[in-house]
Amino acid sequence: MAAELTTHELIAKHRPTLDQALEAIRTRAYWSPHPEHPKAYGEHGSLDAAAGKAAFDALQGTRLDLGQPGTDGWVGGEVSPYGIELGVEYPHADVDVLLPAMKAGQKAWRDAGAEARAVVCLEILKRISDRTHEFAHAVMHTSGQAFMMAFQAGGPHAQDRGMEAVAYAYVEQVRTPDTAEWTKPQGKRDPLALTKLFVPVPRGIALLIGCNTFPTWNGYPGLFASLATGNAVLVKPHPRAVLPLALTVQVAREVLGQAGFDPNLVALAAERPGEGIAKTLATRPEIRIIDYTGSTAFGDWLEANARQAQVYTEKAGVNTVLVHSTDNYKGMLSNLAFSLSLYSGQMCTTPQNLLIPRDGIRTEEGPRTYDEVVADLARAVDGLLGDDARANALLGAIVNPDVKARLEAAAGLGEVALASREIGNPEFEGAVVRTPVMVKLDGAKPDDEAAYMSECFGPVSFAVAVDSAADAVELLRRTIREKGAMTVGAYTTDEEVESAVQEVCLDEAAQLSLNLTGGVYVNQTAAFSDFHGSGGNPAANSALTDGAFVANRFRIVEVRREA
């Protein structure tokens, strides 16, 4: 295959960016090559806001032909949470044809080496970045995120996570030298001398099982970690969120072909309604790596049944915030209100349980009772979402009927401290928009425990009354150990309480945020610096992104020769 993009050209173009990414993961300082502001786009080949919206509109009602082998039909049917039928059709694959075709290109991809693979991946990311406005609409109308969140989380933040995975993949592959001259003295006899060759060898075909809520943000780490380590990648999107990952596959195939590699190293596996191909694909012998974000039940099934594959899961947990004391009461309330409201709580990092001592907390404004803290937080949420236009921009739309059902059922679990209300979206009449609900529960009552010790994904929080800080710390420990947690937050001015919470999170491997009162929130993480999940508690068996996330996607094979 003739290359339109030579490896030399790609290295010259992208090696400086790769080096900056390598430095960023070493220092953990802030860095991003992808602008967060929509107005930053429109030059150097990137689409501005109008062009991106036009490109998205042009996709609706079309057939996205990726040129994949084994296409035996066409599937579609995505309906935006905002009420729009997208009408895009995707190739349905005969996997008995597609999988062998994907495997055929792996030898050349393996032999290209870590640096060449890295810069090809960075070229893919650059072209995705140039289409960020288009991708933002695709993410918005499949996930229900409001536009600005879809733009940032689905665009630059997702691209950052993909690049972070490439950087970690490169580091792990070059940790071992390509060659070594080995000489062992033998006293009076001639020394033993060997020339050794060390080759990073991919595991095989990777399967990415996409999620509905964050198709790119959660999808890109696994996709680029596998591709950068030499594996072909089969992308199986969530049926309600195909478009963002299908566009990603389209870009990847284009770049691979232009760089002289087999485009079939990346392919799409869209499914017919109710087909449920994830289980079938996950147990195929050709599939050697699986990345999954979604429900605990299916994540557990994958870990138990996909025995031939290295499985990376991000499942679910019960995220907890311990509220003990604060020296910035208004800042705490504002920060928590935003965290509970963002994207209608449809994030795996959104707080669910707020553990508050029943005799109240200390603040710089004086003591506040449990009831006062809960009422003040409810007012903070109401204040934040009181203007419908701002509420729509923060909440987005409810992504599926199950979330709406959980929201409505939560009101029957206890005393409602903050009732959910319906908000109309003047731009999209079909959007289902709801404000959060907050329910008071007693941590000492077994009936209440059944509610707060279960994940209730969506805009639902429980204000759990506890007897003391010590009881809160122990409930936090038990929650993480039994149910897992993607995030933990704590507010305290007491050094002993802070130390106890930190010790629990270190023991149970949960990521902790302390005393956040400004513009950083417990449910947000920054690529190149923050770890998303830890891999050390039941919520996830891996972290985005660290060395462990990439290192087992390849093995080092050694070839020895006498010198």
C-alpha positions, 0 to 999 in steps of 0.5 A, a space after each residue: 500500500 503506497 503511503 501518502 503520509 510517511 513515517 518520517 513526516 509524521 514523526 516530524 509533525 507529532 514528535 514534539 507533541 508526544 514529547 510534551 505528553 511524556 513530560 506531562 505524565 511525568 510531572 502531572 502538571 496541567 497541559 493540554 494541546 486541545 483547546 477547550 474554547 469553541 472559538 479556538 477552532 476555525 483555522 489551520 483546517 479545523 471546523 468552526 462552529 458553523 461548519 461543524 454544525 453543518 457537517 453534523 446536519 449533513 450526516 443525518 439521514 445518510 449511510 456511513 459507508 466505512 468500506 469495511 469487509 464483511 458488510 452484510 447489511 445496514 443498521 441504525 435507529 439512534 434517537 437523540 435524547 433531545 428528540 431528534 431521529 438521527 437517521 444514520 445507517 452503519 455497516 453491519 459486520 459478518 464477524 467471520 469475515 471482518 475479524 480475519 481481515 483485521 488480523 491481516 494487517 497486524 504484522 506490518 503494524 507490529 513491525 512499524 515500532 512504537 514511535 511510528 504507531 504513536 505518531 499515527 495515533 496522534 495524527 488520528 487525534 489531530 484530525 478528530 480535534 479539527 472536527 471537534 465542533 462536529 463531534 460535539 453535536 454527535 456526542 450531544 445528540 447521542 448522550 444527552 449532554 448539553 452542548 458545552 459539556 459535549 464540546 469539552 468532555 466529548 472533544 478536547 478532554 476525550 482527545 487528551 485522554 486518548 493522547 495520554 494513553 498513547 504516551 503511556 503506551 509509548 513509555 511502556 514499550 520503549 522501557 525495554 531496549 530494542 537490542 542488547 549485546 550480552 557477554 558473560 565472562 567464563 574465566 579462562 574460557 572464551 566468554 559467552 556472547 549473545 545478541 538479543 532482540 526484544 520485540 513488543 508483540 500485540 496480544 491480538 484484536 482488541 474489543 472496545 465496548 462503548 458506553 451511552 453517556 461518554 462514548 468518546 471520553 470513556 472510549 478513547 483511552 482503550 482504543 488508543 492504548 490498544 492501537 498504540 501497542 500494536 493491536 487491531 481494534 474492533 469498536 462496538 458502540 452502545 446502540 444509542 451512541 453509535 455516531 461519535 465512535 463511528 466517526 472516530 473509526 472513519 478517521 482512524 481508517 483514513 489515516 491508517 490507509 494514508 500512512 501505508 497501513 491496513 485500514 482494517 486495523 480499526 473497524 466498527 461493529 454496529 448491531 441490529 436492535 436487540 442483537 446483543 453482539 457484545 457477549 458473542 464478540 467478547 468470547 471469540 478466540 480472536 478477541 484478546 483485549 476488552 475495554 468496557 464501561 457500563 453496568 456492574 452486572 455485565 462488567 462482572 460477566 465479562 471478567 468471569 467469562 471472557 477468559 481468553 482476553 485481558 479485560 479492562 472494566 469501569 463499572 459502577 460504584 456508590 460515590 460518597 461525600 463526607 461532610 464534617 466541617 468547613 471554613 467556607 460554607 457557601 463555597 462548599 454548598 455551591 461546589 456540591 450543588 454544581 457536582 450534583 447537577 452537572 449532566 443530570 448526575 449521569 456521570 460515574 463520578 457524581 456524588 450519591 451519598 452525603 454523610 452528615 452527622 445528625 448533630 450537625 457540622 461546624 462552619 465559619 458562620 457557626 454550627 449548622 444542624 443536619 436539617 439546616 445543611 440539607 435545606 441549605 444545599 437544596 436551596 443552593 441547587 435551586 438557586 443554581 438551576 432557577 433560571 431555565 436557560 442556565 439549567 438546560 446548559 448544566 443538566 442536558 437531557 435524561 439519556 434513557 427511560 431507566 434514569 427517569 424511572 430511578 429519579 421518580 422512584 427515589 422520591 418514595 424512598 424517604 423524606 424529600 429534601 429537594 424535589 425534582 422538577 421538569 424543565 422545558 427546552 425551547 430549542 428541543 421540545 422532545 428533550 426530557 430535562 429534570 432537576 435533581 432530587 435529594 432524599 433524607 435517609 437515616 444511616 442507622 435504619 436497615 430499610 434506608 441502608 438498602 437504598 443508599 448502599 445501592 447505586 442510583 445512577 442519575 440525578 439522585 442523592 441521599 443525605 444520610 444522617 450518621 451518629 458521628 464523624 467516626 461512624 461516617 468514616 466507617 460507613 465510607 470504608 464499608 461502602 467503598 469495600 462492598 460497592 466500590 467508588 469512582 470518587 470520594 469527597 470530604 469536607 473537614 477542618 479537623 486534621 484527625 478526621 481528614 487523616 482518617 478519611 485519607 487512610 480509608 481511601 488509601 486502604 480501599 484504593 479510592 480517589 479522594 478530593 478534599 475541601 473543594 470549594 472553587 471551580 474544581 469538582 469531585 466529578 471531574 478529572 484532568 488528563 495527564 494529571 488525575 487518575 480516573 478510577 484506581 483499579 483497586 476497588 469494585 467500581 473498576 479494575 483499571 485506571 485511566 490512565 496509568 502504566 498498568 492500563 497499557 502494559 499488558 496489551 502487549 508482551 515482549 518477545 525475545 530472539 537470541 543469537 550467538 554473537 
